[in-house]
Every structure is written in structure tokens, then in C-alpha cells.
């Protein structure tokens, strides 16, 4: 394994410390204890990743037991993926594949589409639920977890994109497509109307009030007795 780059998050973007697994770990019992600590802390992060969606606060009895069982099942799934080399780790810099190579945004978009399709298929055919009755946010969250746990989605996404690029285009699409002046004008008008009807901010309201002169006091009218 040799040299590793360990990001130091609060030191700034791109800041890291180099750690050499061959030379920086002491020998003997001290070294063995250090290796055990590194493995324990690292696996703790990886196996607990994604557990935030499993809520245990205020739960009791059967509901608490179920949530705890779900957390263990998720951790065991991640451990199995680590052991067979298919675990995909999401990082702040993006997503990397099983070989540690950063995946492009185009590939990630396609991989997420494939994962969502799998989640929807499971909802229909395994859970026997209607996809239209499930919140889109839940489907996306489940797809991301599936994507993080199974590297095959990224590999399939790469293959799909390569196949599309290799397939010749039958017609010159550029010669058939143009932006509509009518739609452009409609969008511009909508934007202008929204801006005109938007409520004033506190700052804008304060400036407007400052421009309005105060009303002059009027003298009281005196009525003379006839």
C-alpha cells in the first residue's frame, strides 16, 4: 500500500498529510496496537456511514429494536462489500470507484439513474407499493445508499456512456434544433413580472420610506358662532 494521502479537512481544500504504511508504523507490539487502532477507527467510520437516516431517538420497545436491527444489517452489508472489494466510498471531492479513481459527474448521473430504476423496481415488485405514493426524496436517498454499496452501478454507467458515444447519430440534430424566440420572450416576461411583483426587502422598504416626505401638520379649523 505504501504512501497514503490523509486529508486534513480544516486545514483547507486539498491539504493532506502523507502516511507511509511501510515506514511510519513502528514495529513490535506498539506497531500492532497502532494497526489495530487504525483499522478500528477506519472501519467504524465506514460501517456507520449512512446510518443517519435510521432514527433511534425517542423510540422504545419494538420500534427501537427494529431500528437497531436495521442499523446492524446495513453495517453487515457494508462489511461484506469491503471484504469482496466492491465497496464504493463517497467523499467530499466526489465519488471514487472500487479502484480509488474519481468518477466523473456524467458517470455519476447515469449511475444514480440506474440505481433509482433499481429502487423503483424493488418498490413495485418486492415491496408491492406504488412508486407514485413514495416520496421522491426517499427514492433518491435509497438510490445513493445502493450506489455507495454496489460498484456495479458505476461500471454499468461507464459502459452505457461509452456505448452511446460509439453509436453514430443518424441525423444532424444541430440543423433541426433552435431556440424559439417566442419561448425566450415568454421566459423573459415571466422573470420580469416575478421581479416586479416580488415583495420589498427590509432594506428596500427602508430606502423607499426615506424618500417619502413626512406629511405637513394642518392647523385645526376654527368654527365661529353665528
Secondary structure by P-SEA (a helix, b strand, c coil): ccbbbbbbccccccbbbbbbccccccccaaaaaaaaaaaaaaaaaaaacccccccccccccaaaaaaaaaaaaaaaaaaaaaaaccbbbbccccccccccccccaaaaaaaaaaaaaaaaaaaccccccccccccaaaaaaaaaaaaaacaaaaaaaaaaaaaaaaccccccccccbbbbaaaaaaaaaaaaaaaaaccccaaaaaaaaaaccccccccbbbbbcc
